[in-house]
Amino acid sequence: MRAPVRIALLAIMTIVAAHLADRWAYVHLVDLAVYDHDLGRMLRTVGYLPVWWLVALALWLQTRDNRNGLLLGLVPTAGGVICAMLQVLLRRERPHLHEGHYVFRAFTDRPFHGAEFGLPSSHALVAFSAGWLLCRIYPRAWPVWIGLATACALSRVEAQAHFLSDVTVAAVTAYFLVAIVWRRWGSET
C-alpha cells in the first residue's frame, strides 16, 4: 500500500475514533478554568494567528529565509481561512451550547454567521498548520511543535469550546494543507 493511501486511511480512522470518544472527552476532559491560568492562556495563544505572523517575521529577520518565513506567515493564515469555510459548510455547533450533544444548524438559519460553529476548531487548525509546517522546516524539534499544537487543541476540549473530533479534524486538515503546500513551495533547510 502506498504511503499517501496509508496516511489517508490513518487520518480517517483517527477522525472516526475521535468522534466515538467525543462524549467521553466532553464529560472527563474538563477544566472550565483552563484559561484562568498562565499555562492555559499560553496554550490558547498557540492557536492565535497573529502570534504566527510575529514568529514568521522573527524567522525572517533572524535568517533572511524568505521562503520559510513567508510560509510560516501564510500557511496558518490559509488554515484559518479553510477553517472558516469548513465551519460554514459543516455547521456543527460548539458542545457547550447543547450540553455536549451534536447540533447542526440549518443552512437557512444565519447562513454565514459562524460564531457558534466548532467543527473544525480554528485555534487547533491554526496551531497545527504552524506546527506541521515547523516540523518540515526544523524536523528535529518536532516534539516541541506537535506538543504545543496538541496542548492548544486539548485546552479547547477542556474548556468545552470544542469536541475532541473538532480538534482532530483540524489537526488532520492542517496536516494535508502543509503536505500540499510543502510539496509545491517547501524547501529543505
C-alpha atoms as one frame of an Amber mdcrd trajectory, in Angstrom:
protein
   0.000   0.000   0.000   1.395   3.398  -0.960   2.220   5.986   1.692  -0.494
   8.520   0.712  -3.162   5.829   0.937  -1.871   4.699   4.345  -1.848   8.289
   5.593  -5.391   8.889   4.331  -6.649   5.685   5.988  -4.926   6.605   9.250
  -6.495  10.076   9.086  -9.972   8.629   8.571  -9.536   6.125  11.412  -8.284
   8.883  13.724 -11.273  11.104  12.959 -13.711   8.215  13.476 -12.054   7.322
  16.805 -12.269  10.953  17.923 -15.991  11.058  17.099 -16.520   7.886  19.099
 -14.679   9.463  22.050 -16.431  12.853  21.892 -18.944  12.217  24.655 -16.335
  10.689  26.971 -13.974  13.634  26.384 -16.763  16.162  26.950 -17.513  14.616
  30.343 -13.991  13.722  31.509 -11.552  16.167  29.890 -12.962  19.252  31.554
 -11.247  22.236  33.103 -13.520  25.218  32.619 -10.904  27.423  34.285  -8.135
  26.318  31.899  -7.724  29.875  30.585  -7.651  31.421  34.055  -4.005  30.373
  34.414  -0.870  31.406  32.533  -0.283  27.968  31.008  -3.805  27.796  29.624
  -3.617  31.322  28.218  -0.280  30.482  26.581  -1.714  27.324  25.017  -4.700
  29.208  23.608  -2.300  31.770  22.144  -0.578  28.998  20.144  -3.774  28.955
  18.072  -3.930  32.741  17.704  -2.984  33.701  14.143  -1.127  36.996  14.843
   1.352  35.082  17.014   2.452  33.146  13.932   2.769  36.333  11.887   5.167
  37.646  14.538   7.105  34.358  14.641   7.325  34.423  10.829   8.682  37.966
  10.981  11.220  36.934  13.624  12.297  33.945  11.499  12.766  36.199   8.511
  14.675  38.857  10.492  16.976  36.247  12.034  17.668  34.079   8.991  16.590
  36.145   5.981  14.891  32.914   4.956  12.271  34.449   2.686  10.585  31.201
   1.672  10.136  29.644   5.126   9.344  32.957   6.804   6.660  33.637   4.223
   5.280  30.103   4.514   5.095  30.391   8.309   3.050  33.561   7.918   0.804
  32.311   5.141   0.133  28.645   5.951  -1.551  29.279   9.345  -3.474  32.099
   7.653  -4.644  29.695   4.951  -5.544  27.234   7.714  -7.720  29.877   9.357
  -9.464  30.678   6.067 -10.048  26.988   5.291 -11.390  26.522   8.814 -13.905
  29.353   8.430 -15.139  27.862   5.152 -15.423  24.359   6.625 -17.305  25.659
   9.664 -19.897  27.351   7.454 -20.242  24.169   5.364 -20.284  21.618   8.216
 -22.322  23.804  10.628 -21.858  21.782  13.818 -22.271  23.996  16.843 -19.968
  24.082  19.849 -20.534  21.445  22.542 -21.142  23.774  25.491 -24.161  25.266
  23.727 -26.015  21.926  23.831 -24.596  20.090  26.855 -22.229  18.004  24.768
 -24.702  16.896  22.111 -24.198  17.285  18.377 -26.372  20.016  16.904 -26.107
  21.082  13.282 -27.557  24.460  12.346 -29.770  24.620   9.272 -28.394  26.470
   6.268 -31.408  28.774   6.415 -30.548  29.898   9.967 -27.933  32.687   9.783
 -26.133  31.070   6.835 -22.839  32.961   7.164 -22.732  33.668  10.896 -20.341
  31.061  12.213 -19.508  32.319  15.713 -21.107  29.263  17.353 -19.610  26.715
  14.939 -16.968  24.363  16.269 -16.120  21.871  13.520 -13.225  22.194  12.919
 -11.568  24.196  15.695  -9.930  27.340  14.336  -7.412  27.558  17.191  -6.379
  23.946  16.603  -6.211  24.342  12.832  -4.002  27.421  13.100  -1.797  25.775
  15.739  -1.407  22.554  13.766  -0.836  24.421  10.492   2.114  26.160  12.115
   3.207  23.005  13.949   3.196  20.691  10.938   4.999  23.338   8.868   7.653
  23.831  11.544   8.137  20.043  11.553   9.155  20.400   7.889  11.423  23.404
   8.483  13.002  22.214  11.749  12.325  18.461  11.865  14.487  17.622  14.896
  12.285  19.840  17.064   9.070  18.050  16.021   8.105  17.091  19.599   8.003
  20.783  20.535   5.887  21.821  17.529   3.404  18.963  17.794   3.369  19.147
  21.589   2.382  22.817  21.504  -0.319  22.275  18.877  -1.714  19.233  20.700
  -1.762  21.049  24.040  -3.536  24.007  22.407  -6.113  21.628  20.937  -6.661
  19.788  24.219  -7.128  23.083  26.050 -10.019  23.827  23.682 -11.583  20.467
  24.603 -11.013  21.100  28.330 -12.761  24.463  28.033 -15.697  22.664  26.361
 -15.330  25.050  23.454 -14.815  22.098  21.094 -15.403  18.395  20.793 -12.385
  16.107  20.551 -13.392  15.465  16.948 -13.333  19.232  16.209  -9.659  19.455
  17.113  -8.840  16.135  15.444 -10.398  17.217  12.154  -8.402  20.444  12.500
  -5.134  18.538  13.014  -5.769  16.273  10.026  -6.833  19.172   7.800  -3.692
  21.095   8.769  -1.514  18.057   8.041  -2.847  17.773   4.494  -2.666  21.554
   3.952   1.006  21.567   4.933   1.755  18.479   2.829   0.251  20.126  -0.254
   1.963  23.474   0.337   5.326  21.884   1.137   5.232  19.700  -1.976   4.765
  22.835  -4.085   6.742  25.567  -2.274   8.739  23.972   0.518  12.472  23.681
   0.706  14.741  21.604   2.870  16.912  23.709   5.175
